[in-house]
Amino acid sequence: MEMDEKDISTGLRALFYMVTPNESSFQHVDEVPQYTRQAPPFFITLILLEMVVGWMQTGKPIASISDGITSVFAGIISQLPSLLMRSVELTSYMYVWNHFHLVALPWDSPWTWWLAFLAVDFGYYWVHRSAHEVAFIWAAHQVHHSSEYYNLSTALRQSLAQQFISWVFYLPMALAVPPSVFAVHIEFNLLYQFWIHTEVIKDLGPLEWILNTPSHHRVHHGRNLYCIDKNYGGVLIIWDRLFGTFAPEKDKVVYGLVFPIKTFESLNIQFYYYWYLWRKASRYNTLSEKLSTFSNGPSWKPGKARLGDHSEVTGKELPLDHQLSLATRFYLLIHFLLVLGLYFKVQMMQSQLTVLAMIGYMLLTFTSLGFIMDRRPSAAILEMLRCAVMVTMQSYGYIEAILPSLAIPAQTFVSLCLLYWVQHNVSQLVRIKNKSN
């Protein structure tokens, strides 16, 4: 569906929360535009612009292709539940509103709009702070911090699981604020946080006192000692200033997790920390210590303060990069674009069974390409199986090119990929057999 000039203007301004109450107030939830689903063209445009500006400023790429692809894959994974159901945040909010609301503020009042703006941002501050200070919530949120680069694609690196926890923090609003107003602001709050994930914008002057800016959020993504557990704000930085969690940007920021995960495999990034917490808790003897592993900070250990302590970084840490060949990077880019096109088409599919099948295929693709980026020995076999699945799905019409003119080239390309991996794996088996003889 094509967007007119008004849609383009509204979509672009929504990224910066520059949409007025008059044009974004709706009586019913079903009338609220899907601002987040309309945003990808703006995301792509700004990411490409950032790449050009970043190259002009530094003379080098702002990220590796593996990191960028992994971030976008994480963003897609976080949105997969929305292909099958309404968001947990909105569903739970509507339930509380329908059964327990005390007053009904007018949906078309600017006062209600601005109150919801403040309330959603205040709720987000505590969602975000809890995600850093409670280990089992951090298990979801760490996905967003797993990149060791900082650019607009990092903003898309989101958790699948966090939405199943964050809804609790917004429920008090449902006692008074209509769901349609909440639905608008929960999307705007998320969209605003896209553009602050960049290094090309240095300082915004007086706005730094009120708004969350790229400078403030760079600190939040740092693993330097002065950066950890700071600057939780979504749109406004005033909450951090009020509650003592603000830190200005000073020394060179080193991005990523305190203990880097060192993988580009999407599902591993999404879920590994839960297994880590379980293993960590199993080492302790008392029930109190086991439970504290999940409820205290990620760095907590027996005998330490609730949030634990951290090690200082040196500033010489280098981002994970497996130095893939040019041919491999080209291969990854083409298959990345193919699965990205499939994701956009899935959003228009009606059959839930077909959508589930497409989700399964996309997860297989994310895993297989992650294995290639990690240079795992089993990557060749898994990729051969994935290409076989893709050729089969293409032949039965389950996967179609975005443009009809690209259908035959896409099918030919994937068939050649399958033949390559078959040949590669057969050669490997012959080589192993000759060695054993």
N, C-alpha and C positions, 0 to 999 in steps of 0.2 A: 504494500500500500504506500503510495507516494505521499510525501509531505508537502504542503503548500508553504508559502513564505511565512505565514503566521505560525505554523507548526515549527518551522525551523527556528524562528526567532524565540518562541517559547522554550523549545528544547535546549537551545544554547544558553539562554538566560537561566534555565533551571539548574544548570551545572554550578552556577554562582549564587543561587538562592535569590535571584533578581526578578522574581515573579510576584506580581502584586496580589493582595487578597481578592480583589475583584475578579481577576482572571483565573484564580485557583481555588475558588470556594464552590463546593458542590453539595447538594442535598443528600444524595445517596452514594454509597461506596462504589456501586457499579458505574457511576458517571465519572469517577476519577480516572483521568488518563493514566496509562501505564508508562509513566515518565522514564522509568529505568529501562524498560524494553525498547523505548524509542531512542535511548542514548548511544548505543554502539556506533552509529555513524559519526557522532561528535567525538566519542572516545578515540576512534581510529584516526580521525583528522588531527586531533590534538597530539596524539602519540607520534604521528609522522612529523608534525611541526616541531615537536620537542626534539626528535632525533636530528633534524636539520640544525636547529638552534644549538643543541648540545654539541654537535660536531663542529660548528663554527666557533663555539666558545673554547672547546678543549682540544679539538683536532683528533678526537678518538670517539668510538661508539660509546653511548651511554649505558649499554648493557650487552651481555652476550645473547646470541639468538636462543640458546638453551634456556636461559633465565627468563627471557621475554615470553617464550612459548609456554613455559611452566606456569608463569603468572596468569596468562590468559586461560590455560586449561583449568587452573584452580577457580578462576572466575566463572567458567562454564559449569564446573562441578557444583559450585555454590548455588547456581540457579536451576539445577536439574529438578529439585522438588517442585519448583513453581510451574513446571511443565505438566504436572499431574494434580496439583492442588493449590489453593490459595495459601499465602504465607502464614506460618504459625503465629507470627506477631499480630497480624490483622484478624485472623480467625479467633484467637483467644480474646483479643480486645473486643470484638463484636459480641462475643458470648457474655463478657462481664457487663458491657453496655446494655444488652438486651434484658439481662436479668437483675442487675444490681445498681444501675446508675441512679444517683441521688437527685441531680438536677440536669436539665438539658440546655446547655448554652446554645444560643442561636448559631446555626451553621453558616449563615451569611453575614455575620458580624465581623468587621475587621478586628475588634477586640478579642473575639474567640480565636481568630487566625493568629494574632500575635501571641496570645497566651499559649496556644499549642506550639508555636515556634520555640518559645522559651522552655516549655515543659518537655518537649521531645529532646531538645538539646541537653537539658538537665538530666533527663533519664539516660541519654546516651553516655554522658560523662560517667555515671555510676555503672552502666553496663561495661564500659571500656575499662574503668578502674578495676572492677571486679575481675575482668578477664585477665588482668595482669597480677592480681593479688590472691586469686584463688586457683589452685593448680588444676583442678578438673575443668574449669572454664578456660584457663590458659591452654589446655590441651587442644581446644578448638582454635583459639585466637592465634596461637603460635604460627599457624599457617600463613597469616598475613605478614608476619615478621621474618619468615624464613628466607626471603630474598636478601642477598648481600649487595644488591644494587638498590638505587633509589630513583625511580622514574615513574612516569604515568602508568606504565604497565604493572608496576608493583601495586598500584591501587586496586587492580582487578584480582589480585591474589587473595581470595577470600575463603573462609571456612564453610564447609557444608553444614557443620554441626552447630555453629554458634547461634543460628537463628532459633534453634530449639531450646535455648537457654535465655536469650535476651528478652523474650516477650514478657517475662515476669516483671521487669523493671518499668514497663510502660502501663501496667494495669491500673494504677491509681488514677491516671488520666481518664480512664473509661467511666469513672464515676460522674463525670461532668462534660467532657469534650466528645462531640459526636464522632463516630468512626470515620466518616468521610473526611473530616478535618485532620484527624490523626493520620489517615492513609496518605494524604498529600504531604505532610511534613516528614513522615518516616522515609519517604522517597527523596524529598529534597535534601534532607540531612545527609543521606547516603551519597547522593550525587555531588554535593558540595565537596565532599572529602576526596573526590577524584583528582581535581586540579592541584591540590596542595602536595601531591606526591611528585615533586620535581626539584631538581637542583638548578634549573635555569633561571628561576625567579629568586632573587637574593633577599630583598628587603622591601616591605610595603609601608614604611614610614609610620605615621600615627596609627594606622590600622592594626599594627602589631600589638597595640595595647588591648584591643577588643576582640579581634577575630583570630581564629586559628589560621595560621599562614604556612606556606612552605617552610619557612625558617623554623617555626615552632614544631612543625610535624617532623622535620628532619631530626630534631632532637629526640622526639618520641621513638623514632625507628633506630636510634643509635644503641650500640652495646658498650659505649664508653660508660665509665662509672657515673659520670654526672648526668647521663641521659636516661638511665634505667628508672622505670616507674615514674616518668614525668610526662606532662603535656597530654592529658587524656581527652581534651575537648574535641567536640565534633566541628561545630561552626564557630562557637565562641570560646575564647581562651580565658574568659573571666572566671569560670568555675575553677580552673587550676590556680588562678591567682587567689581566689577566696579560700580554697581548701589546702593550700600549701604544696601543690604538686607541680608548680611551674618552674621551668628552667630555661633561660635564654641560650641561644646557640653561641658557642664560643670555640672550643678546640675542634679540630678536624673530626667529623663524625664518622665512625666506623659502623656500617650497617649490618643488620642480621641478628641471629640468635647468639646468646652468650656461648652456647655450645652448638655450633653449626651442624645441620643435619647431613650435609654433603651428599645430596641426591637431587635428581630432577624428576623422580618418579612420583606422579601426582597423588595416587592413592596412599603411598607411603607417607608423603608429606601431610596428608589429611589426617591419618590415623595413628602414626607411629607413637605419638606421645602418650596415648592411652595405655599402650602396652608397656611403655617405659614407666608410667606411674604404678602400674600393677606390679611390675618387677621390683620397683623401689620399695613399695609398701610391704612386699613379701619378705624383705630382708629384716624388717623390724619385728620385735617380739610382742609388744603390748598392743592392745586394740586401739588405745589412744594415739599411739605413734602411727599406726596404720591409717587411721581416719585422718590424722593431721596431714599426712602425705597428700591427700586430696583437697583438704580445706584450707591449708596454709599456702604460702607463696611457693612458686616453682623451685626456688633455691633453698627452701627450708630443710633442715636436718635436726634431729634431736639435740637439744641443748642450744639451738640457735633461736634468734628472734623470729616472729611469725613469718616475716618476709625473707628470712635468710640473709645471706650476704653474697657478694659477687666479686669476681676477679676483674682487675683493670686490664683493658686491651692496650696494645702497644702502639696502635696506629699504623702498623706495617702489615696488618692482615690483608690478604688478597682474596677477592671473591672466587668462589668455585667456578672453574672453567676447564673442561676436559680437552680443549684444543681439538675440536673436530675438524675434519678435512672440509674443503670447500664443497666437494660433491655431497658429503653427508649433510652439511648445513642446507644445501639446496634441496635435498631430498626431504629433510624435516620441514622446510618452509612450504613446499608444495603440499605435503600431506596435512600440515597445519591448516592451510587455506581450504583444503577439501573438507576437513572435519568442521571448520568454522562455518563454511557454507551449509553443511548438513545441520548444524545447530540452529541456524536461522530458519531453515526449512521446517525443522521439527516443531518450531513454535506455531506453525500454521496447520499442523496435522490434527485431525479430529479423533482418530482411533487411539484409545488408551493403550491397546495391545501393541500397536505399531510404535507408539511413542516409547513404551518400555523396551521394545527391541532396539530402537535407535539409541536409547540411553545405554543399554548394554554394549552396543557396538562402540559408542563414543568412549566409554570407560575402558574397553579393550584397547582402543587407539591410544588413549592417554597413557596407559600402562606400557604398551609396546614402544611408543616413541620415547617414553621416559627411559626404558631399558637401553635404547640406542644412545640417548644423550649421556647415560651413565656408563656406557661402553661395557655392558654386562655380557658375559659369554653366551647366555641364553637368549640374547636379543634377536639373533638371526632366526631361530626356530619360531619364536613368538611372532615376529614380524611376517614370516612366511604364512603362518596360520591366519594372521589378521588380514593379509592381502587376499588370501583365499576366500575368507568370509566376505570381504568387500567386493570381490569379483562376482561371487554368488548373489549378493544383494543387488548389485548393479544389473545382473542378467534378469532378475525377477522384478526389476523396477522399484525396489525399495529405496534405492539411493539414486537420485537424479541430479544432474548438473544444475547449477543455479541458472545458467543460460542454456537454452537448447542447442546453440551452436557449439557448446563445449562438451556435449554429451559423449561424442565419439572420441575426441582427444583424451577425455578423462578416463574412459573405459580402456583405451589403448595404453595409457600411462600406467594404470593400476595393473593391467595384465602383464606388462613388461616388468613391473616391480615384482610381481609374483614369480615370473620366470627367473628373474635374477636371484631371488632368495632361494628358490628350489635348487638352482645351479650351485649357489654358494654353500648350501647345507650338504648337498651331495658331495661336493668337493671336499668339505670338511670331513665327512664320513670316510671317504676314500683315503684321505691323508692319515686319519687315525688308524684305519685298517692297515695301511702300508707300514706305519710305525710299529704296530703290534706284531707284524710279520718280521 
